[in-house]
Amino acid sequence: MLVNAAAAVNAHYAYFPTLGEAFGDPPGDESSLTVADREAGDIPAQGQVVPIKIPGLKSGFRARPAQVYLPPAWFARSRPALPVIMLLHGEPGDPSNWVEGGNAAATTDAWAAAHGGVAPVLVMPDINGSDVADTECVDSPVGNAETYLTVDVPAVVQKEFGTKPPGAGWAVAGLSEGGSCALMLTLRHPQLFATFGDFGGLVGPRVSDTNDDTASTVTELFSGSQQVFAAHEPATLLGSGTPAYRALGGWFQVGGDDGQPLAAAQQLVPLAQKAGITTCLVVVPDAGHTFDVWSVAFSSSLPWMAGRFGLVPPTQTTTASCQNPA
């Protein structure tokens, strides 16, 4: 019965390439952090994905192990401080989804190969704690996911991997739930993330699959407080006149047949532009709520994000790299 349920979820959302991954089997090509660190100085042709436990020291959040992609340049004996893209999975989902269905490591390997082995470090943390939980990346009775993602994760990443500090050298992107999380976290913490990617997210934190169902979200995640809900609602935040938003960049990508996320992007993109955010919108024709959209979204937005990090000249990565820039 459990296997049949997992198969049904997988068929609907196309989240997991295999049933094994749906039940939490790790990717087969992982390398341990210990081995990766020992290999420093021997620059590989490809990067490595390592699992790492990131404890919720500040948040108390009980997270599953994260996945971290280390590009070839990370293994140089004189290790550069590399930028970071934090990639957030959806619900149901887990940190390995971006490596498997999202092809994030393979995509970044290809980009690094064309740029002397230099690429961002990809950090793929757990946002829900289990396949059945739905935190929407906020601090709530479900778990203090927002504090985990904005305090605990950055602290461990800097300490263990020697990356650039949060700020201009950090981006956060995600798929589905992770997409709306990426936007919300950036707007609430513009000092931590200067760039975001919202790939198929709803208009804001929602515990259901529709933009309009705010009542259950307010009850379940915000203990009935409309004020706290509003403080996490992207449309409200974008209208706040926050000066820091003018330094942000955001890439929205969504399937043309993905009704609710498409409606969300159509509402949020003009608000983001009005707030002064450098904004890109890509709508993929005849596409739905699947990794076919999200993997391409990451591949399309990676060069643009790298330009914002200063890894390549800005003239190579203007919003002209969008298929249909907003």
C-alpha positions in Angstrom: 0.0 0.0 0.0 2.8 2.4 0.9 4.6 1.6 -2.3 1.5 2.3 -4.3 1.0 5.6 -2.6 4.6 6.7 -3.3 4.1 5.6 -6.9 1.0 7.7 -7.2 2.7 10.8 -5.8 5.6 10.3 -8.1 3.4 9.9 -11.2 1.5 13.1 -10.4 4.4 15.4 -9.6 7.3 13.7 -11.4 9.5 14.5 -8.4 11.5 11.3 -8.1 13.4 9.6 -11.0 13.1 6.3 -9.2 10.9 4.8 -6.4 14.2 4.2 -4.5 14.8 7.9 -4.3 11.2 8.4 -3.3 12.0 6.4 -0.2 15.2 8.3 0.5 17.9 6.2 -1.2 21.0 8.5 -1.6 22.4 9.3 -5.1 25.0 6.7 -6.1 27.8 9.1 -7.0 28.1 10.8 -3.6 31.5 11.4 -2.1 32.0 12.1 1.6 33.2 15.5 2.8 36.2 13.8 4.4 37.3 12.3 1.1 36.6 15.5 -0.8 38.7 17.5 1.6 41.5 15.0 1.5 41.6 15.3 -2.3 42.2 19.1 -2.2 45.1 20.0 -4.5 44.2 17.4 -7.0 41.7 19.4 -9.2 39.2 16.9 -10.8 37.6 17.2 -14.2 34.2 17.2 -12.5 32.8 18.4 -9.2 31.6 16.2 -6.4 28.4 15.9 -4.4 28.9 15.3 -0.7 26.3 14.7 2.0 26.5 16.8 5.2 24.5 17.0 8.3 23.6 20.5 9.2 22.3 20.7 12.7 19.6 23.2 13.8 21.7 24.7 16.5 19.8 28.0 16.5 16.5 26.8 15.1 16.1 23.4 16.7 14.9 22.2 13.2 15.4 18.5 12.7 16.7 18.3 9.1 17.6 15.4 6.9 21.2 15.5 5.6 21.9 18.2 3.0 23.6 17.7 -0.3 26.5 20.0 -1.4 28.0 20.2 -4.9 31.7 21.3 -4.9 32.9 22.5 -8.3 36.4 21.5 -9.5 37.9 24.9 -8.4 37.0 24.1 -4.8 39.7 21.4 -4.8 42.5 23.8 -5.6 45.2 23.9 -2.8 44.8 27.6 -2.6 41.0 27.3 -2.4 39.0 30.3 -3.7 36.1 31.7 -1.7 33.3 30.7 -4.1 29.7 32.0 -4.3 26.8 29.9 -3.2 23.5 28.9 -4.7 21.1 27.4 -2.2 18.7 25.1 -4.0 15.4 24.2 -2.3 13.3 21.2 -3.0 9.5 20.9 -3.0 6.9 18.9 -1.2 7.0 16.0 -1.3 10.7 16.0 -1.8 14.2 15.8 -0.2 17.6 17.4 -0.8 18.7 14.9 -3.4 16.0 16.0 -5.8 18.1 18.8 -7.3 21.0 16.4 -8.0 18.8 13.7 -9.6 15.7 15.2 -11.3 17.1 18.7 -11.4 20.4 17.7 -13.0 22.0 20.5 -11.0 25.4 18.9 -10.5 25.7 17.9 -14.2 24.6 21.3 -15.3 27.1 23.1 -13.1 29.9 20.7 -14.1 29.3 21.7 -17.8 29.4 25.4 -16.9 32.5 24.9 -14.8 34.2 23.0 -17.7 33.8 26.1 -19.8 35.1 28.5 -17.1 38.3 27.0 -15.8 36.6 24.7 -13.3 35.1 27.7 -11.4 31.4 27.6 -10.5 29.2 28.3 -7.5 29.0 25.8 -4.6 25.5 24.4 -4.6 23.9 23.8 -1.2 20.8 21.7 -1.1 19.4 21.7 2.4 16.3 20.0 3.8 13.4 22.4 4.1 10.6 20.2 5.5 12.2 17.5 7.8 10.2 14.7 6.1 8.3 13.9 3.0 5.0 14.5 4.7 5.8 17.9 6.4 5.2 21.3 4.8 7.0 24.1 6.5 6.8 26.6 3.6 10.2 27.7 4.9 8.8 29.7 7.8 9.1 29.4 11.6 5.9 27.7 12.7 4.6 24.8 14.8 5.8 22.5 11.9 9.4 23.6 12.5 11.6 26.6 12.5 12.6 26.3 8.9 13.2 30.0 8.2 15.8 30.3 11.1 17.4 27.0 9.9 17.8 28.3 6.4 18.9 31.8 7.2 21.1 31.1 10.3 22.1 27.5 10.7 22.8 26.6 7.1 24.9 29.7 6.2 27.0 29.3 9.3 27.9 25.7 8.6 28.4 26.3 4.9 30.9 29.1 5.5 32.7 27.1 8.2 33.0 23.8 6.3 33.4 25.0 2.7 35.1 28.4 3.0 32.6 30.1 0.7 31.8 33.7 0.3 29.7 35.1 3.1 26.0 35.7 2.6 25.1 38.8 0.6 26.1 39.6 -2.9 27.8 36.2 -3.3 24.7 34.1 -2.3 21.6 33.2 -4.2 18.6 31.0 -3.3 16.5 29.2 -5.8 13.9 26.5 -5.7 11.2 24.4 -7.4 7.5 24.4 -6.5 7.3 25.0 -2.7 11.0 25.8 -2.8 10.4 28.5 -5.5 8.0 30.4 -3.4 10.4 29.9 -0.4 13.3 31.4 -2.4 11.3 34.5 -3.2 10.0 34.9 0.3 13.4 34.3 2.0 15.1 36.9 -0.3 12.5 39.5 0.4 12.7 39.0 4.1 16.5 38.7 4.2 17.9 40.8 1.4 21.1 41.1 3.4 21.7 37.4 3.0 20.6 36.7 -0.6 21.0 39.2 -3.5 19.6 36.8 -6.2 16.7 34.4 -6.3 15.2 31.9 -8.6 11.5 31.1 -8.3 10.7 28.0 -10.5 7.0 27.1 -10.4 6.3 28.6 -7.0 2.9 29.8 -5.7 2.3 33.5 -4.8 3.6 32.9 -1.3 3.6 30.4 1.6 0.6 28.1 1.1 -0.2 24.7 2.7 -2.5 23.8 -0.2 -2.0 23.9 -4.0 -3.8 27.1 -4.7 -2.9 30.8 -4.4 -6.2 31.8 -2.9 -6.3 29.4 0.1 -4.8 31.6 2.7 -7.1 30.7 5.6 -5.6 27.3 6.3 -2.1 28.7 5.9 -2.8 31.4 8.5 -4.1 28.8 10.9 -1.5 26.1 10.4 1.7 28.1 10.0 1.0 31.4 11.6 -1.2 30.5 14.6 -4.1 32.5 13.2 -2.1 35.8 13.0 -2.9 37.7 9.8 -0.1 40.1 10.7 2.6 37.4 10.8 1.2 36.0 7.6 1.4 39.4 5.9 5.0 39.7 7.0 5.8 36.6 4.9 3.6 37.4 1.9 5.7 38.4 -1.2 3.1 40.7 -2.7 2.9 42.7 0.6 6.7 42.7 1.0 7.2 43.9 -2.6 4.9 46.9 -1.9 6.8 47.9 1.2 9.2 50.3 -0.5 12.2 48.5 1.0 15.3 50.3 -0.6 17.4 47.1 -0.4 15.2 45.5 -3.0 16.7 47.7 -5.7 19.9 45.7 -5.5 18.2 42.3 -5.9 17.8 40.1 -9.0 15.1 37.5 -9.6 14.5 34.8 -12.2 11.0 33.5 -12.5 10.4 30.4 -14.7 7.1 28.5 -15.0 5.3 26.1 -17.3 2.6 27.6 -19.5 0.2 24.9 -18.5 1.0 25.2 -14.8 -2.1 27.2 -13.8 -1.6 28.4 -10.2 2.2 29.0 -10.4 1.7 30.8 -13.8 -0.9 33.1 -12.2 1.5 33.7 -9.3 4.4 34.7 -11.6 2.1 37.0 -13.6 1.1 38.7 -10.4 4.5 38.9 -8.8 6.8 39.9 -11.7 5.2 43.4 -12.2 5.4 44.0 -8.5 9.1 42.9 -8.4 9.8 45.3 -11.3 8.0 48.1 -9.6 10.1 47.4 -6.4 13.3 47.9 -8.5 14.3 44.3 -8.7 16.1 43.2 -11.9 13.6 40.7 -13.1 13.4 37.9 -15.7 10.3 35.9 -16.6 10.4 32.8 -18.7 7.2 30.9 -19.5 7.8 27.5 -21.1 5.0 26.7 -23.6 2.9 23.6 -23.1 4.8 22.6 -20.0 3.5 21.7 -16.5 4.6 21.3 -12.9 7.6 18.9 -13.5 11.4 18.7 -13.5 11.3 19.1 -17.2 10.7 22.8 -16.4 12.8 23.1 -13.3 15.9 21.5 -14.6 15.9 23.8 -17.6 15.1 26.8 -15.4 18.3 26.1 -13.4 20.4 25.6 -16.6 19.0 28.8 -18.1 19.5 30.9 -15.0 22.9 29.7 -13.9 24.9 31.9 -16.3 22.8 34.9 -15.3 23.4 34.2 -11.6 27.1 33.7 -12.3 27.2 37.1 -13.9 25.6 38.6 -10.8 28.3 36.9 -8.7 31.0 38.5 -10.8 32.3 35.1 -12.1 31.9 36.4 -15.7 31.7 39.9 -17.1 28.2 41.5 -16.6 28.0 42.3 -20.3 27.7 38.5 -21.0 24.7 38.0 -18.6 22.2 40.8 -19.0 18.5 40.1 -18.9 18.8 39.5 -22.7 19.7 36.0 -21.7 16.0 35.5 -20.9 13.9 33.9 -23.6 11.3 36.5 -22.9 12.6 39.1 -20.4 10.2 41.0 -18.3 
